[in-house]
Amino acid sequence: MSGQPDISLRTPLCDLLGCDLPILLAGMGGVSRWELAAAVANAGGYGMLGMVREDPDLIAQEVAALRAATDRPFAVNLIPAATEPALLDAQIARCLDLGVPAFTFFWDVMPEVIARVKHAGCQVLHQVGTVKAARMAEEAGADVIIAQGVEAGGHVHGRRPAFELAEAILAQTALPVAVSGGITSGGDLARALAICAGGVHCGTAFLATEESFAHPYHKARVIEATGDDTVLTDVFVLNWPKGAAVRIIANSVTKALNGHYLGHDPDDLPREAVARDGEQERLRFSTDSPLRTTTGDLEAMALFAGQGAGTITQIVPAAERVADMMAQARSAMTPETTP
Ligand SMILES: Cc1cc2nc3c(=O)[nH]c(=O)nc-3n(C[C@H](O)[C@H](O)[C@H](O)COP(=O)(O)O)c2cc1C
């Protein structure tokens, strides 16, 4: 690009994962399907398929479609703590049969799950919200730690700001660390590289792209939102462990809580369908977000978004989002020259 300083932002994390740029797509359940993962990977970033609780046959279809669209390495994201053990076992077995090169895990660190896929020769990235969980993931054999701050969209594991947590983890590990939560600009990327992180991990910034599988209504709400429009609540908890909090754009469900966002017991919540995805009902208070294929009362669903949503004002192709972030990061890292 003309006028663009030629600064390589390739980090050891890029070398480890086999990508060119230190920007990782978060494996957003439902949202990060093959089209988005391929777009990010082909733009030089690192693609992940968000496959939490998906049927192994869908995982196989998505992996095949991704491989047809890119020859870049990628990871499959699974959440052991939010997946029934038999399904998790079948998901991992299918991924291993397919020769998936890497997994990203999130929430509770399960050493036996990490050991199984490491034994099969796969790389493991683990997203964590605390220093303690980072240490456990490293001890269990993880290759990369993703430090998730409280600013993050979707499920939020810890309560510290992303950069504070990343620095605390970096002080204790030699593993590459990616910063996650509220990262939407090249300025954020430059800041991550300045603290010696290996890169950034972005969800919301890629949710609002043409290739993401989120429903257009969800993308539009992210575009309209300011960072202050998001709330952290555990009321959207059906099908997750009690107390698991999510960051979403405030909606009619959270407004009815009158500020009582945390401390909800799934057993006290009614099971009532508000939407459908094909044959499957989507319950009010479930953690399903509206996808391209969802119909019903989309406003009442979990409209996941991070605190960086306010800086995202347009739905663009994912490659453009990657290129913009890189250009901004390079300018932020170029020393000012006096004429
Ligand atoms: C729509 C959405 C769905 C998500 N689903 C998952 C998921 O299935 N697995 C996972 O590990 N993280 C998931 N996350 C969290 C991301 O991994 C990441 O922590 C978060 O997007 C980072 O914050 P940001 O959205 O501000 O970039 C999700 C986030 C969003 C926005």
The ligand as an ORCA input file, in Angstrom:
! r2SCAN-3c Opt
* xyz 0 1
  C     -20.641    -14.298     19.107
  C     -19.551    -14.848     19.983
  C     -19.501    -16.229     20.200
  C     -18.457    -16.768     20.948
  N     -18.387    -18.137     21.067
  C     -17.265    -18.684     21.605
  C     -17.055    -20.088     21.558
  O     -17.881    -20.857     21.060
  N     -15.891    -20.570     22.049
  C     -14.933    -19.754     22.597
  O     -13.880    -20.235     22.996
  N     -15.136    -18.429     22.712
  C     -16.270    -17.877     22.203
  N     -16.447    -16.517     22.275
  C     -15.449    -15.672     22.986
  C     -14.224    -15.433     22.099
  O     -13.399    -16.573     22.100
  C     -13.372    -14.238     22.594
  O     -13.011    -14.420     23.921
  C     -14.067    -12.900     22.469
  O     -14.755    -12.780     21.255
  C     -13.027    -11.801     22.580
  O     -13.636    -10.562     22.774
  P     -14.143     -9.614     21.577
  O     -15.451    -10.193     21.137
  O     -14.298     -8.299     22.239
  O     -13.130     -9.639     20.497
  C     -17.498    -15.925     21.547
  C     -17.575    -14.545     21.347
  C     -18.574    -13.998     20.576
  C     -18.606    -12.510     20.354
*
